[in-house]
Amino acid sequence: MTNPATTATSAAKPTTQNSNAEVVSQRKSRQAPDRGTTTVADAVVQKIAGLATREVAGVYALGGGAARALSALRERIPGATASAGQGVSVEVGERQAAVDLNILVEYGVSIEDLARSVRRNVIGAVEQMTGLEVVEVNVSVTDVHIPDEDEGGGTTTVGRVQ
């Protein structure tokens, strides 16, 4: 046998779980009804991730050797710009995205710390701008940039034997 007074009291006083569920349902009912859908293209996420990667100090460039060579040719064409998505590939779903990056790092930079910073920056930028949840950011270091390589053949090497 149950006591009606006890039942009425427990029904009138919701538990914490019920209270939270009620608040969530109240929030949903106050929101405006959907009036359409928003779709974010793969190319948009690719550009955002590429730009966010380039912002991190220690990243010299994105892409593998062939992609960087094509980018160098593209830069010589008047009016052409390098692709913001170079070295970036993405998979975009309805609510989630995954990002793969190929980067060239500057010599002397801790690759582990750089990868952590790149992940944090890419996740923050993509999630903030698109509303998508970034489930993973894979960083592949393809090369190390040595500053002397930029100067090209400006210096001549003297052989050991004269």
SULQUI-V200627 format. One record per backbone hydrogen bond with DSSP energy under -0.5 kcal/mol. CO is the residue of the C=O (numbers start at 1). NH is the residue of the N-H. E is the energy in kcal/mol with one decimal. If there is no record, write none. Layout:
# SULQUI-V200627
co	nh	e
CO	NH	E
CO	NH	E
This chain:
# SULQUI-V200627
co	nh	e
2	4	-0.6
3	7	-2.1
4	8	-2.3
5	9	-1.9
6	10	-2.5
7	11	-1.9
8	12	-1.8
9	13	-1.6
12	14	-0.8
15	19	-2.4
16	20	-2.3
17	21	-2.1
18	22	-2.4
19	23	-2.0
20	24	-2.2
21	25	-2.4
22	26	-2.3
23	27	-2.2
24	28	-2.2
25	29	-2.0
26	30	-1.4
27	31	-1.2
39	41	-0.6
41	44	-0.6
41	45	-1.6
42	46	-2.5
43	47	-2.1
44	48	-2.4
45	49	-2.6
46	50	-2.2
47	51	-2.7
48	52	-2.5
49	53	-1.9
50	54	-2.0
51	55	-1.1
53	56	-1.4
56	59	-1.7
58	60	-0.7
58	106	-2.4
61	104	-3.0
64	68	-2.2
65	69	-2.0
66	70	-2.3
67	71	-2.0
68	72	-2.1
69	73	-1.8
70	74	-2.4
71	75	-2.1
72	76	-0.7
73	76	-0.8
73	77	-0.5
74	77	-1.1
76	78	-0.5
77	80	-2.0
83	86	-1.2
85	88	-1.9
87	102	-2.4
89	100	-3.1
91	98	-2.3
95	133	-2.8
96	93	-3.4
97	135	-2.4
97	136	-0.8
98	91	-2.2
99	138	-2.9
100	89	-2.6
101	103	-0.5
101	140	-2.8
102	63	-3.4
103	142	-2.7
103	143	-0.9
104	60	-2.6
104	61	-1.6
105	145	-4.0
106	109	-1.5
109	111	-0.6
110	114	-2.6
111	115	-2.8
112	116	-1.8
113	117	-2.3
114	118	-2.8
115	119	-2.6
116	120	-2.3
117	121	-2.4
118	122	-2.9
119	123	-2.8
120	124	-2.2
121	125	-2.4
122	126	-2.7
123	127	-2.5
124	128	-2.2
125	129	-2.4
126	130	-2.5
126	131	-0.6
126	132	-0.6
127	131	-1.5
132	134	-0.5
133	97	-2.3
133	135	-0.7
136	99	-2.5
137	139	-0.5
138	101	-3.2
138	140	-0.5
139	141	-0.5
140	103	-2.6
140	142	-0.7
143	105	-2.2
144	146	-0.5
145	107	-2.3
145	147	-0.5
146	149	-2.1
147	150	-1.3
147	151	-0.6
148	151	-0.6
149	152	-0.8
151	154	-0.7
152	155	-0.5
157	159	-0.5
